[in-house]
Amino acid sequence: MSDDLTWMPATEIRDRIAQGEVSPVEVTEHFLARIEEFNPTLKAFRSVDVAGAREQAKAAEAAVRRGDELGPLHGIPLSVKEQLAVTGHPILGVGFPEPVMEYDNLGVQRLREAGAVVFGTNTMMYTNGLRFGDDGKVIMAFDWDAEARNPWDTSRVPGWSSSGGAAAVAAGLIPIAIGTDGGGSTRLPAAYSGVVGLHPTGNLIPWADYHAPRPSPMMMSMGPMTRNVGDAAAMLQAMAGPDGRDFTVLQADPPDYSANLGEGVEGMRFAWTDDFGFAEMYALEESPRVIAAVRSAAQGFSTLGATVTPTTEKWEDFFPGFIGATFLYPTGGPQPPMPEKDVWAFALDSRKRNYDKFRALLRGEADLLLSATSQLLPRTVEEWEQNWTPGAKNFEPHGVFAPYYTSHTHMFNWLGFPAISIPAGFVDGLPVGLQIVGLPGSETTIFKAANAFLTAFPRNERPTVS
């Protein structure tokens, strides 16, 4: 049983715990041992509270023995991106030295209440690399002795910035993890690492925490990182929904995300896009091969009773409007082309034009939209550092690497549409992802399609380091 736990879906482990076939303590010890064995190579964890995990597991085991009502993730080990508050663990981005948290982020709290055993936090790029010079400008100084590595090829990155969680889940160090996604940061590491990553509808999951009086971040989500669609649905079920502590969370009660998982896609209509009509400007050498491979994989839906039809719709480049809307831009980079006046109006109008086109497509000719999650392959650590160091390389047309990396994903943070990345095979021996996009609130349909695809075309390959 112990050997089987590594790759077993979290929901199955939970059911076996409930049936008394395996104990939460056994599950916790199994995954703590895998972290001890493989984390020195993968560097996927920032902090692991071994004693705390064991204490939680013993409490979960006692609940089983008492016959308590068990939560949907009872006894399941969980790790959390270090950007989110986890009780007893340091958090990135609040200050230096990084403070130890006294409370959980609300999403973390909800998973803990669902029975999950919180092991600790996962590394994200900039763990040791983000520094400020004497002039106040950002200095990139990646510490590759601390940053996560890709378990398929440890000379490469597992994406950015939910990188440690993606690597940990892909290599079987943990069954499930929480990522965050501000431009693709859950989906892209999922694609680079060969796992499932969800960016849910904007403000579906409450974000507010006790450490700072701030609302949920605009255009950013937190979401599941798993190897199994059913696990992602179970995590979202536990995390989503209204909360009186969050001023911006959606007020509607969420549906049952697992209800339709097994229905299949008979009669469904999928639209496919290579590049959204603009992303070719962000293509690199391998992009045509990556897109062709994912396009071929996506055609698998047509063997399941659905239709897959290329769309001729063309959208506008997300990057100028996104930057205009947020007034964020990497220090030292040139400004993207925008009108000198009325930048905010330009951003709003550009977003509306794109929003209206996606809404028309997904309310008319298609139920869901398909694309590659990324048209790039995981970079080597040397190339990654060079790409993100301001001024090291000039990436036209905006002078920075960000829109190259997020060319297929960032649009849906900007619009607040849900999107999932699922494994779609390999190019040059490295994982590639299929992105499935729907209208806000369509997670149930997205999960149904993703589950049908991975049931029909399972990815049972295991990383080199696992």
C-alpha positions, 0 to 999 in steps of 0.5 A: 500500500505504501508504494501505491500512495505516491501516485494515488489520487488524493480523493482515493487516499481519503476514501481509503483513510475513511475505510480504515485501509490506511491511516493518516499517520501512514500517509503523512510519514510516506510523503515526509519520507519522499520530501526528505529523499527528493527535495534536496534535488528539487528544492520544491519546499521552502519550509516543512513543519515535520512535527506539526504535520505529524501532530495533525496526522495523529489528530486526523487518525483519532477522528477516524477512530472516533467515527467523526464525520470526515472532511473531503480531504481528511488526512491528505498532505497539502503544501502552499505557495510561500506567497500565501499565509500559513500558520507557523511558516514564513511568508514571502513578500511581506518584509525582510526578514520574512515574518512567521505567520500567525494565521492561515490565508482563507483558502488555506484555512478552508482546506485545513477545515476540509481535513488536509494536513498542511505540511509547509510552503513551496518555493517560488522564483524570487525566493532568494533572487528579488533584491533592491539596489541602493537606487531602489531598483529591482536587482535579479540575483537568482540563487539556484541553490534555493530555487525549484528545479524541474523534475523532468530535467533538473537543469531546467526550471519548472516554471514561475512562480508556483514553481515549487508546488508544481515540481512537488506534485509532479514528482510525487512529493505531495498529492496536492498543492495550492498555487497562485496565478497572476498571469499564468503562474499556476497554469504555466508551472503545471504545463512545464511540470506535467500536472493539472493547474487551475486559474478559477473565475476571478474572486471565486476563492476568498483571499483576505487575510488577517495580516494586512487590510487589503482586498483580494488582489486584482487579476490574481487567483489561487487554485489547485495544483494536482495530478488528477482532475477530480482532486482539483475539483475537490480542492476547489469545492473546499476553497470556493464560495462567499466569506464575510471576511472578504469584501470582494469574493463572489457572493453566489454559492458554488455548484458541485464541481464533481457532479458532472466529472464522468459525463464525457464530452459527447456533443460538446463544441470546442474552438481551437486557437494557435495564437489568439491572433497576436501571440505569434509575435512572442513565438520562439524557435520551438513554438511551432512544434509545441503548438502543433503537438498540443493542437494534435492532442486537442483533436483527441476530443473529436474521438470522444464525440465532440467537435474541435474547430479552429476559430478565425477570431483574432484578439488584441495583445493583452500586454499594453492594456494590462500594463495600462490598467495596473501601472505595473512594469518591471523596473528598467524596462521600456513602456509598451506602446500606448497613447500618451493621454487617457491610458486608463481609457485605452486599457478599459476599451482594449479589455472590453473589446477582448472580453466581448469577443471571448464572450461572443465565441463562448456563448455562440459557436463554442462551449469551451476554447482550447489552446496551448498553455505555453508555446515555449518549453522549460528553459535552462536555469542559465537562460531563465536568469538571463531572460528575466534580468532587465537589460540582459536581452531585448525581447521585442516588441516590449523589451521584456520576457514577461509577455513571451512567457505568458502569451497564452495565459495572461489574457484570462487573468486580465479578463477574469475567465477560468482556465485550466492546464492539463498534461498534453504530452511531450516535445523534446522530452519535456512536458507541454500543456493543453489550456481549456478556457470557459466563461466565468462560472464554467468550472464544472464544464471545464472540469468535465472536459479535462477529466474526459480528456485525461481519462481517455488519454492518461499521462502515466509517465513519471519524472526522472526525479521521482 
